[in-house]
Amino acid sequence: MGNSEISRGRIVGIIPARYGSSRFEGKVLADIAGKPMIQWVYERAHQSKTLDELFVAVDDPRVQSRVEQFGGKAVLTAAHHKSGTDRIAEVVEKMPADIVVNIQGDQPLIDPNMIDEAVQPMIDNPEIQMSTLKREIEKDEFDDTGVVKVVVDDQDFALYFSRSLIPYPRYDENIRVFEHVGLYVYRKDFLLKISKMPQGYLEKIESLEQLRVLEKGYRILVVETKMDRLAGISVDTPEDIKKVEKILSRMKGISDGR
């Protein structure tokens, strides 16, 4: 991880890791090739060049214990939080930090360069309050409601996020569609502000917490990641674990020269 600099402030990464996932309870501790998923996420995120410190925000002592066993830093939070953003806000409220990175706890293949891609604009421009990532997708993902789409303006600030296809190709089939890669970077003060705001109408309808920011009139910079699409794969079901293990096996084969 990078060293703290006065000019850029202190940058802290937080991985929200909720044990009680509705679709796959305990998935953050699910074994992937001999390690719990949260360990894969932590070890990869720890390689970021821009983070000064990294923590896991947990809701269950079992997760806290496992994180500490592999040498990670864990903070036990209240169990009632409805979103990762709210859980992170509790952790950083009394913590020295200027920029906070929300790293998804169910993306075991995350590339640390993705963190740096999203953080760098915040370092370069103190006016930006929040940033995130996107990647271009193929037609077979256009109608997948599990793939959240994003459209941006000419300055790469988000216009809207949706589970539906946006933009809709009424006349031109040769459109570019982008998936929102759910890694968020916030100024600490801005994070604490939005975490105290009530859920918005669109946020509830689409079940997308980032829409709260747009509904309240704030802007989100969206950076196109240069990293491989596999780095953004999320584990939502036990079947997804098998997919990740196959990818890791292929990656190991490449690194071994096979």
C-alpha positions as CSV (number, residue, x, y, z in Angstrom):
1,M,0.0,0.0,0.0
2,G,1.1,3.6,-0.6
3,N,2.6,6.0,1.9
4,S,0.5,8.8,3.2
5,E,1.2,12.3,1.8
6,I,0.1,15.6,3.2
7,S,-0.9,16.9,-0.2
8,R,-3.3,14.1,-1.0
9,G,-4.5,13.4,2.5
10,R,-5.0,10.0,4.2
11,I,-6.6,7.3,2.0
12,V,-8.3,4.4,3.8
13,G,-9.8,1.3,2.2
14,I,-12.8,-0.4,3.8
15,I,-14.2,-3.8,2.8
16,P,-17.8,-4.2,4.1
17,A,-18.2,-7.9,4.9
18,R,-21.7,-8.9,6.0
19,Y,-22.1,-12.5,7.2
20,G,-25.9,-12.5,6.8
21,S,-26.1,-12.2,3.1
22,S,-29.7,-12.9,2.0
23,R,-28.8,-14.9,-1.1
24,F,-25.7,-16.7,0.2
25,E,-25.4,-16.6,4.0
26,G,-21.8,-16.6,5.2
27,K,-20.4,-16.2,1.7
28,V,-17.6,-13.9,2.9
29,L,-16.1,-16.9,4.7
30,A,-16.8,-19.4,1.9
31,D,-13.7,-21.4,0.9
32,I,-12.2,-20.5,-2.4
33,A,-9.1,-22.6,-3.3
34,G,-8.2,-23.0,0.4
35,K,-8.8,-19.4,1.5
36,P,-12.0,-17.7,2.7
37,M,-13.3,-15.2,0.1
38,I,-12.7,-12.2,2.3
39,Q,-9.0,-13.1,2.4
40,W,-8.7,-13.1,-1.4
41,V,-10.3,-9.6,-1.4
42,Y,-8.1,-8.3,1.4
43,E,-4.8,-9.6,0.0
44,R,-5.5,-8.2,-3.5
45,A,-6.7,-4.8,-2.2
46,H,-3.7,-4.6,0.0
47,Q,-1.5,-4.4,-3.1
48,S,-3.1,-1.0,-4.0
49,K,-0.5,1.7,-4.5
50,T,-2.8,4.5,-3.2
51,L,-4.2,3.0,0.0
52,D,-2.5,4.0,3.3
53,E,-4.5,1.5,5.4
54,L,-7.1,-1.2,4.9
55,F,-9.8,-2.5,7.1
56,V,-12.7,-5.0,7.0
57,A,-16.0,-3.8,8.4
58,V,-17.8,-6.9,9.8
59,D,-21.1,-7.5,11.4
60,D,-20.3,-10.9,13.0
61,P,-17.5,-12.0,15.4
62,R,-16.9,-15.1,13.2
63,V,-15.8,-12.9,10.3
64,Q,-13.7,-10.6,12.6
65,S,-11.9,-13.7,14.0
66,R,-11.2,-15.1,10.6
67,V,-9.8,-11.8,9.3
68,E,-7.6,-11.4,12.3
69,Q,-6.3,-15.0,11.8
70,F,-4.9,-14.2,8.4
71,G,-3.4,-11.0,9.6
72,G,-6.0,-8.5,8.4
73,K,-7.5,-5.6,10.4
74,A,-11.2,-5.9,11.2
75,V,-13.7,-3.6,12.8
76,L,-16.9,-5.0,14.3
77,T,-19.9,-2.8,13.4
78,A,-23.6,-2.7,14.3
79,A,-25.7,-5.4,12.6
80,H,-28.6,-3.2,11.5
81,H,-27.0,-1.4,8.6
82,K,-28.9,-1.7,5.3
83,S,-26.0,-1.0,3.0
84,G,-22.2,-1.3,2.8
85,T,-22.1,2.5,2.7
86,D,-23.7,2.9,6.0
87,R,-21.5,0.2,7.5
88,I,-18.4,2.0,6.2
89,A,-19.6,5.4,7.5
90,E,-19.8,3.9,11.1
91,V,-16.2,2.7,10.8
92,V,-14.7,6.0,9.4
93,E,-16.7,8.5,11.4
94,K,-14.0,8.6,14.2
95,M,-11.1,7.5,12.1
96,P,-8.5,9.8,10.6
97,A,-9.2,9.7,6.9
98,D,-9.6,12.2,4.0
99,I,-10.6,9.8,1.2
100,V,-12.4,6.5,1.8
101,V,-12.6,3.6,-0.7
102,N,-15.5,1.2,-0.5
103,I,-14.2,-2.2,-1.8
104,Q,-16.8,-4.9,-2.4
105,G,-16.3,-8.0,-0.2
106,D,-17.6,-10.4,-2.7
107,Q,-15.1,-9.7,-5.6
108,P,-12.2,-12.1,-4.9
109,L,-10.5,-11.4,-8.2
110,I,-10.4,-7.6,-7.8
111,D,-7.3,-6.1,-9.4
112,P,-5.6,-3.6,-7.0
113,N,-5.1,-1.3,-10.0
114,M,-8.9,-0.8,-10.1
115,I,-8.6,0.9,-6.7
116,D,-5.9,3.2,-8.0
117,E,-7.8,4.0,-11.2
118,A,-10.8,5.2,-9.1
119,V,-8.8,7.0,-6.5
120,Q,-6.4,9.0,-8.7
121,P,-9.0,11.5,-10.0
122,M,-9.9,12.3,-6.4
123,I,-6.2,13.0,-5.7
124,D,-5.9,15.1,-8.8
125,N,-9.1,17.2,-8.4
126,P,-10.2,18.2,-4.9
127,E,-13.6,19.3,-6.3
128,I,-14.6,15.7,-7.0
129,Q,-16.6,14.3,-4.1
130,M,-17.2,10.7,-5.3
131,S,-15.9,8.4,-8.0
132,T,-16.5,4.8,-9.3
133,L,-15.7,2.6,-12.2
134,K,-17.3,1.2,-15.4
135,R,-16.4,-1.3,-18.1
136,E,-17.9,-1.9,-21.6
137,I,-20.1,-5.0,-21.9
138,E,-21.2,-7.3,-24.8
139,K,-24.7,-7.9,-26.1
140,D,-25.2,-11.1,-24.1
141,E,-25.2,-8.9,-20.9
142,F,-27.5,-6.2,-22.1
143,D,-30.7,-7.7,-20.7
144,D,-29.2,-9.2,-17.5
145,T,-30.7,-7.3,-14.6
146,G,-27.9,-8.4,-12.4
147,V,-25.5,-6.3,-14.5
148,V,-26.0,-2.7,-13.5
149,K,-25.6,-0.2,-16.4
150,V,-24.4,3.4,-16.2
151,V,-24.6,6.3,-18.6
152,V,-22.4,9.4,-18.3
153,D,-22.3,13.0,-19.5
154,D,-19.5,14.5,-21.6
155,Q,-17.3,15.0,-18.5
156,D,-17.8,11.4,-17.4
157,F,-20.1,12.2,-14.5
158,A,-23.0,9.7,-14.1
159,L,-26.4,10.6,-15.5
160,Y,-28.1,7.4,-14.3
161,F,-27.6,3.8,-13.1
162,S,-30.1,1.1,-13.9
163,R,-30.7,-2.6,-14.0
164,S,-32.4,-2.0,-17.4
165,L,-30.6,-1.4,-20.7
166,I,-29.5,2.2,-21.0
167,P,-29.2,3.8,-23.4
168,Y,-32.0,2.0,-25.2
169,P,-31.1,1.4,-28.9
170,R,-34.3,2.6,-30.6
171,Y,-32.6,3.3,-33.9
172,D,-29.0,2.3,-33.7
173,E,-28.0,-1.2,-32.7
174,N,-24.3,-0.4,-32.6
175,I,-24.3,1.1,-29.2
176,R,-21.8,1.0,-26.4
177,V,-23.2,-0.1,-23.1
178,F,-21.2,0.1,-19.8
179,E,-21.6,-1.9,-16.7
180,H,-21.1,-0.1,-13.4
181,V,-18.3,-1.8,-11.4
182,G,-19.2,-1.3,-7.8
183,L,-16.1,0.2,-6.3
184,Y,-16.7,3.6,-4.7
185,V,-14.4,6.4,-3.6
186,Y,-15.6,9.2,-1.4
187,R,-14.4,12.3,0.5
188,K,-14.9,11.3,4.1
189,D,-17.2,14.3,4.8
190,F,-19.3,13.5,1.8
191,L,-19.6,9.9,2.7
192,L,-20.9,10.8,6.2
193,K,-23.3,13.3,4.7
194,I,-25.0,10.9,2.3
195,S,-25.0,8.0,4.8
196,K,-27.3,10.2,7.0
197,M,-29.7,11.0,4.1
198,P,-33.0,8.9,3.8
199,Q,-33.2,6.4,1.0
200,G,-34.5,7.9,-2.3
201,Y,-37.4,6.8,-4.4
202,L,-35.2,5.6,-7.3
203,E,-32.8,4.0,-4.9
204,K,-35.6,1.9,-3.5
205,I,-37.1,1.0,-6.9
206,E,-33.9,-0.1,-8.5
207,S,-32.3,-1.3,-5.2
208,L,-29.1,0.7,-6.1
209,E,-27.7,2.8,-3.3
210,Q,-25.6,5.0,-5.6
211,L,-28.8,6.5,-7.0
212,R,-29.3,8.3,-3.6
213,V,-26.3,10.5,-4.6
214,L,-27.8,11.5,-7.9
215,E,-31.3,12.0,-6.5
216,K,-30.0,14.4,-4.0
217,G,-28.3,16.4,-6.7
218,Y,-24.7,15.4,-6.3
219,R,-22.2,14.1,-8.9
220,I,-20.3,10.9,-9.3
221,L,-17.3,10.7,-11.6
222,V,-17.2,7.4,-13.5
223,V,-13.8,6.1,-14.7
224,E,-13.5,3.4,-17.4
225,T,-11.3,0.7,-16.0
226,K,-8.5,-0.8,-18.1
227,M,-8.5,-4.0,-16.1
228,D,-9.7,-7.4,-17.2
229,R,-13.5,-8.0,-16.9
230,L,-12.8,-11.0,-14.7
231,A,-11.6,-8.7,-12.0
232,G,-15.1,-7.5,-11.4
233,I,-16.8,-10.9,-11.0
234,S,-19.0,-11.1,-7.9
235,V,-19.8,-14.2,-5.9
236,D,-23.5,-14.3,-5.3
237,T,-24.2,-18.0,-5.2
238,P,-22.3,-21.2,-4.3
239,E,-22.1,-21.9,-8.0
240,D,-20.1,-18.7,-8.5
241,I,-17.4,-20.1,-6.2
242,K,-16.7,-22.9,-8.8
243,K,-16.4,-20.3,-11.6
244,V,-13.9,-18.3,-9.6
245,E,-11.8,-21.4,-8.7
246,K,-11.6,-22.3,-12.4
247,I,-10.4,-18.8,-13.3
248,L,-7.8,-18.9,-10.5
249,S,-6.7,-22.3,-11.7
250,R,-6.2,-20.9,-15.2
251,M,-4.3,-17.9,-13.8
252,K,-2.0,-20.2,-11.9
253,G,-1.4,-22.2,-15.0
254,I,-0.4,-19.1,-16.9
255,S,1.9,-17.9,-14.1
256,D,3.5,-21.3,-13.9
257,G,4.2,-21.2,-17.6
258,R,1.9,-24.0,-18.5
